[in-house]
Amino acid sequence: MSQKSNFLYPATSESVHKYADSIFSPIRSGECVTTIWVPMAGRRMWNKFIIENIELFENELPNHDKYIPVYIEPLDLTEESLSGYMRLLGRSFIEACNKRGLSSKFPNLEKNLQSFNDESLSYTKLYDVFNEVLNGIAGKGYVAIFFLGEFDELHFATPIFFNNLKSLWSRFYPHLFFVFLTVQNLARPEDSGNYQELRAAILQNVIFVPIRQGEDIDYVIDFFASKNGNKLESSSRKLIKDLCGGHPYLIKAVYKIISASKNGSNKDVIANIHSSYEVQTIVRRIFMLRRPDEKAIIQRIANNKKVEPSDQLDELINLGLVIKDGDNYKLFGKLFEDIAISTRAKTEQPAIDAFGDKLHLNDSTGVINLMGRSIEEELTNQEYRVMKFLLTDQNRLRSREDIGKVMWGEESYEKYSDWAIDQVMSKIRKKLKTLGTSTKLVTIRGRGYKLSNN
């Protein structure tokens, strides 16, 4: 957003600065931070905003020009492996240095970038190159802050990987810090065996980031109204708050439906909202990513049943999913309440269709379905063609050349571009995550791609 915009910040400036202080205060004291977010509630937007506008946070991070914050986006991985992640760390950090105009201070960065772009280098060699990069930064008195997006969803990570991150932190302290961005509380006892030696850094400071509340809800609604040039009636504003609470992505989806239904009756608008695939995907994802004990609490509250105080209940309150209302509790919005009521326990829940939450290509119609609905509107024509190709024989590995032929047809020889293929596959990976399917795009380095339901 433009600096001249009335909506420079992703939420009220007070809330964003408060969050920034919760991150940078521990870092100033020499500690790492873990922040826990509700899915699709602004985790990426808030942290990228702080990184890209670090000069606004002089009070929270004095001498910010000596810090190099960088956001690590797992969805940008072109290869889901330890080597792929190490390349992503290196490339992202060097890009951040170049954006800050620091390339002249670190003349080896271009050479290091060539190493990170070399697909033949092993994880061990890439790790050594990354050590070299950080050593150069520390030698000049700079501090690197890595915002590790979706850290609790790196399913390919191994004990070696976590221990290597811990070794980096120990070796370059106080010139290296991590901000772990998660949707789960990694401090739980059941996770005690995970993350190996890195667990000490993860648990140093654990912060729950609630969905928008109070003035921040109005701020988000006003932002979408301003962006679309619409004047929102008070009744529509109240409807959005009742249905969505303070979840920004949900507010955006419902706002679009209301804006497109100006001439419809209130009953029709509500029916359109409840039947919206996007809306249902969002609320289902928020609910399904909670742990079983948390789901049980949410469902008891939705069904007006008594809940006992517990650490799990406190976590849900801290995230803003549950609101304490006097001696009682309520959920943050009617849409979330409805999904909690309609979703039965796993042992009782009938499948939406025979394929559950997996993508399925209907051979007779050629339509890609998820939970009984077509996903065609969620993808570009090119993305849809690639997805159909991958689903045609799902267990078969498809080469980059195969993907190129699907993307460009007979002109693939002239138009072939590794960069373009990387971009399309990255976008497909992001959209699979947004859709809430268990189907994953798997990259086999040097060989190609396939879809997996494992």
C-alpha positions in Angstrom: 0.0 0.0 0.0 1.2 3.5 -0.7 2.6 5.6 2.1 -0.1 8.2 1.2 -2.9 5.7 1.8 -5.1 6.0 4.9 -4.5 2.3 5.2 -0.8 2.1 5.2 -0.8 -0.5 8.0 -2.4 -4.0 7.7 -4.3 -3.2 11.0 -4.4 -0.1 13.2 -0.9 1.3 13.7 -1.2 0.7 17.5 -1.8 -3.0 17.0 1.0 -3.5 14.5 3.6 -1.6 16.6 2.5 -3.6 19.6 3.1 -6.8 17.7 6.5 -5.5 16.4 7.6 -4.7 20.0 6.6 -8.2 21.1 9.1 -9.5 18.4 11.9 -7.1 18.7 12.0 -6.6 22.5 13.2 -10.2 23.0 15.6 -9.9 20.1 17.1 -6.8 21.6 17.6 -8.9 24.8 19.3 -11.6 22.8 16.5 -14.1 22.4 14.5 -15.8 19.6 10.7 -15.6 19.3 7.8 -17.9 18.4 4.5 -16.3 17.3 1.4 -18.4 17.0 -1.3 -17.3 14.5 -4.8 -18.3 13.4 -4.6 -19.7 9.8 -5.1 -17.0 7.1 -5.3 -14.2 9.6 -2.5 -12.0 8.4 0.7 -13.8 9.5 2.4 -13.3 6.1 1.1 -9.7 5.6 2.0 -8.4 9.0 5.5 -9.7 9.1 6.3 -8.8 5.6 4.9 -5.3 6.2 7.3 -4.9 9.2 10.2 -6.2 7.2 9.6 -4.0 4.2 8.9 -0.9 6.3 11.4 -1.4 9.0 12.1 2.3 9.2 8.7 2.8 10.7 9.7 0.7 13.7 12.7 2.7 15.0 11.2 2.8 18.5 10.8 -1.0 18.6 14.2 -1.7 16.9 16.7 1.1 17.4 19.6 1.2 15.0 17.4 -0.8 12.5 19.9 -0.1 9.7 22.2 -2.7 11.4 19.5 -5.4 11.1 18.7 -7.5 8.1 15.2 -9.0 8.5 14.1 -11.5 5.8 10.9 -13.5 5.4 11.3 -17.1 4.4 8.3 -18.2 2.4 8.0 -22.1 2.2 5.5 -21.7 -0.6 8.4 -20.4 -2.8 10.2 -23.7 -2.5 10.8 -25.3 -5.9 11.9 -28.5 -4.1 10.5 -29.7 -0.8 13.8 -31.0 0.7 16.5 -29.9 3.0 18.6 -28.8 0.1 15.6 -26.9 -1.3 15.1 -25.1 2.0 18.7 -24.2 2.4 18.7 -22.7 -1.1 15.6 -20.7 -0.2 17.3 -19.4 3.0 20.4 -18.3 1.0 18.6 -16.8 -1.9 16.1 -14.9 0.2 18.8 -13.5 2.5 21.0 -12.4 -0.5 17.9 -10.8 -2.1 17.2 -8.9 1.2 20.8 -7.7 1.3 20.6 -6.5 -2.3 17.3 -4.6 -1.7 19.0 -2.8 1.2 21.9 -1.8 -1.1 24.4 -3.9 0.9 25.9 -5.8 -2.0 29.0 -3.5 -2.1 29.7 -4.3 1.6 29.7 -8.0 1.0 31.4 -8.7 -2.4 31.1 -12.5 -2.1 27.3 -12.4 -2.2 27.1 -12.8 -6.0 29.4 -15.9 -5.8 27.3 -17.2 -2.9 24.2 -16.8 -5.0 25.6 -18.8 -7.8 26.2 -21.6 -5.3 22.6 -21.5 -4.1 21.4 -21.6 -7.7 23.6 -24.7 -8.4 21.2 -27.6 -8.3 24.0 -30.1 -8.1 25.3 -29.0 -4.7 24.5 -31.2 -1.7 22.7 -30.1 1.4 26.1 -30.2 3.3 27.8 -28.0 0.8 24.9 -25.5 0.8 25.0 -25.4 4.6 28.7 -24.5 4.4 28.0 -21.7 1.9 25.3 -20.4 4.2 27.8 -20.4 7.1 30.1 -18.4 4.9 27.4 -15.8 4.1 26.5 -15.4 7.8 30.1 -15.1 8.8 30.5 -12.2 6.4 27.5 -10.5 7.8 28.6 -11.0 11.4 32.1 -9.7 10.6 30.6 -6.4 9.5 28.5 -6.0 12.6 25.1 -6.7 11.1 22.4 -8.8 12.6 20.3 -11.2 10.5 16.7 -11.9 11.6 15.0 -14.8 9.8 11.2 -14.8 9.9 10.5 -18.5 9.3 7.1 -18.8 7.8 4.9 -21.8 8.4 7.7 -23.4 10.5 5.5 -26.1 12.0 4.5 -27.3 8.5 7.9 -28.2 7.2 7.1 -31.9 6.8 10.4 -32.7 5.1 12.5 -31.4 7.9 14.7 -33.9 9.9 16.5 -33.9 13.2 19.7 -33.0 11.3 18.0 -29.9 9.9 16.7 -28.6 13.2 20.1 -29.3 14.9 21.9 -27.4 12.1 19.6 -24.4 12.6 20.5 -24.5 16.3 24.2 -24.7 15.5 23.9 -21.6 13.3 22.1 -19.7 16.0 24.7 -20.7 18.6 27.7 -20.0 16.3 26.6 -16.5 15.1 24.9 -15.3 18.3 24.2 -12.3 18.7 24.3 -11.7 15.0 21.5 -14.2 14.1 18.0 -14.6 15.4 14.9 -16.6 14.4 11.2 -15.6 14.5 9.3 -18.9 14.2 5.8 -18.3 12.6 3.4 -21.1 13.4 -0.3 -22.1 13.8 0.4 -24.6 16.6 1.8 -24.1 20.0 5.1 -26.0 19.8 5.6 -25.7 23.6 3.1 -28.5 24.2 4.5 -31.6 25.9 3.5 -33.9 23.0 6.0 -31.9 20.8 8.8 -32.3 23.3 10.6 -34.8 21.1 10.4 -32.7 18.0 12.7 -29.9 16.8 15.7 -31.5 18.7 18.2 -29.0 20.0 16.4 -26.1 18.3 13.6 -26.5 20.8 15.5 -24.2 23.3 15.3 -21.3 20.9 11.7 -22.0 20.0 10.6 -21.9 23.6 12.4 -18.7 24.6 9.4 -16.5 23.9 6.0 -17.8 22.8 3.5 -15.1 21.7 -0.2 -15.7 20.7 -1.4 -13.3 18.0 -5.2 -13.0 18.2 -7.4 -12.3 15.2 -8.5 -8.7 14.9 -10.5 -7.2 17.8 -12.2 -3.9 18.6 -11.1 -1.1 16.3 -9.1 -3.4 14.2 -12.2 -5.1 12.9 -13.6 -1.8 11.7 -10.2 -0.9 10.2 -10.2 -4.1 8.1 -13.8 -3.5 7.0 -13.1 0.1 6.1 -10.0 -1.0 4.2 -12.0 -3.2 1.8 -14.7 -0.5 1.5 -12.1 2.1 0.6 -10.4 -0.3 -1.9 -13.6 -1.0 -3.7 -15.0 2.5 -3.5 -18.1 1.3 -1.8 -20.1 2.9 1.1 -21.1 0.1 3.5 -24.4 0.4 5.2 -24.5 -0.1 9.0 -26.6 -3.2 8.7 -24.0 -4.8 6.3 -21.2 -3.9 8.7 -23.0 -5.5 11.6 -23.7 -8.6 9.5 -20.0 -8.9 8.6 -19.0 -8.6 12.3 -21.6 -11.1 13.4 -20.6 -13.7 10.8 -16.8 -13.2 10.6 -15.7 -11.7 13.9 -12.2 -10.3 13.4 -10.8 -12.8 10.9 -9.5 -10.6 8.0 -9.6 -13.2 5.2 -13.1 -14.2 6.2 -14.1 -10.5 6.3 -12.7 -10.1 2.8 -14.6 -13.1 1.4 -17.9 -12.1 2.9 -17.4 -8.4 1.9 -17.1 -9.4 -1.7 -20.3 -11.4 -1.6 -22.2 -8.5 0.1 -20.8 -6.0 -2.5 -21.9 -8.2 -5.4 -25.4 -8.7 -3.9 -26.5 -5.1 -3.5 -29.9 -5.7 -5.0 -30.6 -9.0 -3.3 -32.6 -9.5 -0.1 -30.9 -10.0 3.2 -32.0 -13.6 3.2 -30.5 -14.2 -0.3 -27.2 -12.5 0.8 -26.9 -14.7 3.8 -27.7 -17.8 1.7 -25.0 -16.8 -0.8 -22.5 -16.4 2.0 -23.2 -19.8 3.5 -23.0 -21.5 0.1 -19.8 -19.8 -0.8 -17.0 -22.3 -1.5 -14.3 -19.7 -0.5 -16.1 -18.9 2.8 -16.6 -22.6 3.7 -13.0 -23.4 2.8 -11.7 -20.6 5.2 -13.8 -21.5 8.2 -13.2 -25.3 7.7 -9.4 -24.7 7.5 -9.5 -22.6 10.7 -11.3 -25.4 12.5 -9.5 -28.4 11.0 -6.1 -27.1 11.9 -6.9 -27.1 15.6 -5.8 -30.1 17.7 -8.4 -32.7 18.7 -8.7 -31.5 22.3 -9.1 -27.9 21.0 -11.8 -29.0 18.5 -13.7 -30.7 21.3 -13.7 -27.5 23.3 -14.8 -25.4 20.3 -17.7 -27.9 19.6 -18.9 -27.8 23.2 -19.0 -24.0 23.2 -20.8 -24.1 19.8 -23.4 -26.4 21.3 -23.8 -24.4 24.4 -22.2 -27.0 26.7 -20.2 -26.3 29.7 -16.4 -26.2 29.3 -13.9 -26.5 32.1 -10.8 -24.2 32.5 -7.8 -25.6 30.8 -4.5 -24.6 29.1 -6.2 -25.5 25.8 -9.1 -23.2 26.5 -6.6 -20.4 27.4 -4.8 -20.9 24.1 -8.1 -20.6 22.1 -8.9 -17.4 24.0 -5.4 -16.0 23.4 -5.9 -16.6 19.7 -9.3 -14.9 19.7 -11.1 -18.0 18.5 -13.0 -18.1 21.8 -14.3 -15.0 23.6 -15.0 -15.0 27.3 -18.4 -13.5 27.9 -18.9 -13.0 31.6 -19.1 -16.5 33.1 -19.7 -18.0 29.6 -17.8 -18.5 26.4 -18.6 -17.9 22.8 -16.9 -18.4 19.4 -15.6 -15.4 17.4 -18.2 -15.6 14.6 -21.4 -17.3 13.5 -19.7 -18.9 10.5 -17.1 -20.5 12.7 -19.8 -21.6 15.1 -21.8 -23.2 12.2 -18.8 -25.2 10.9 -18.1 -26.4 14.5 -21.7 -27.6 14.9 -21.9 -29.3 11.5 -18.5 -31.0 11.7 -19.0 -34.3 13.6 -16.3 -36.2 15.4 -14.0 -38.0 13.0 -15.4 -41.4 13.9 -19.0 -40.2 13.1 -18.3 -37.9 10.2 -19.5 -39.2 6.8 -17.2 -38.5 3.9 -18.2 -35.5 1.7 -17.5 -37.8 -1.2 -15.5 -40.9 -1.7 -12.3 -38.9 -2.0 -12.6 -36.8 1.2 -10.3 -33.8 1.1 -8.2 -35.1 -1.8 -8.3 -33.7 -5.3 -10.0 -35.9 -7.8 -10.2 -35.7 -11.6 -13.6 -36.8 -12.9 -12.7 -38.9 -15.9 -16.1 -38.5 -17.6 -16.4 -34.7 -17.3 -12.7 -33.7 -17.1 -13.5 -31.6 -14.0 -11.1 -31.4 -11.0 -13.2 -31.8 -7.8 -12.4 -31.2 -4.1 -15.0 -32.2 -1.5 -17.6 -32.6 -4.2 -17.0 -29.2 -5.9 -15.1 -28.0 -8.9 -12.0 -25.9 -8.3 -11.8 -24.5 -11.8 -12.6 -20.9 -10.7 -9.7 -21.0 -8.2 -7.0 -21.6 -10.9 -5.9 -19.9 -14.1 -6.3 -21.7 -17.4 -2.6 -22.6 -17.4 -2.6 -23.8 -13.8 -5.8 -25.9 -14.4 -4.2 -27.6 -17.5 -1.1 -28.5 -15.5 -3.2 -29.8 -12.6 -5.3 -32.0 -14.9 -2.1 -33.4 -16.4 -0.7 -34.2 -13.0 -4.0 -35.8 -11.9 -4.4 -37.9 -15.1 -1.9 -40.5 -13.8 -1.3 -39.3 -10.3 1.5 -41.7 -9.3 3.5 -41.0 -12.4 6.4 -38.6 -12.2 6.2 -35.7 -14.8 9.3 -34.1 -16.1 9.7 -30.3 -16.5 9.7 -30.9 -20.3 6.3 -32.6 -19.9 5.0 -29.7 -17.9 6.4 -27.3 -20.6 4.4 -29.1 -23.3 1.2 -28.7 -21.3 1.9 -25.0 -20.7 2.9 -24.0 -24.2 1.8 -26.8 -26.5 3.5 -26.9 -29.9 5.4 -23.7 -29.0 7.0 -25.2 -26.0 10.4 -25.5 -27.7 10.5 -21.7 -28.4 8.7 -20.6 -25.2 10.2 -23.0 -22.7 11.4 -21.3 -19.5 12.5 -22.9 -16.3 11.6 -19.6 -14.5 8.0 -19.7 -15.8 7.6 -23.3 -14.8 8.9 -22.6 -11.3 6.4 -19.7 -11.0 3.4 -21.8 -12.1 4.4 -24.7 -9.8 4.9 -22.3 -6.9 1.4 -20.8 -7.5 -0.2 -24.2 -7.7 1.5 -25.2 -4.4 0.2 -22.0 -2.7 -3.4 -22.6 -4.1 -3.4 -26.2 -2.9 -2.7 -25.0 0.6 -5.4 -22.3 0.4 -7.9 -24.8 -0.9 -7.4 -26.9 2.2 -6.8 -30.2 0.4 -4.5 -32.9 1.7 -3.2 -33.4 -1.9 0.4 -32.1 -2.1 2.6 -31.1 -5.0 5.9 -33.0 -4.6 9.1 -32.0 -6.3 11.7 -34.6 -7.0 15.0 -32.8 -7.6 16.3 -33.2 -11.1 13.4 -35.5 -12.2 10.1 -33.6 -12.0 6.8 -33.3 -10.2 3.9 -35.4 -9.0 0.8 -35.0 -6.8 0.7 -37.0 -3.6 -2.1 -37.7 -1.1 0.2 -39.0 1.6 
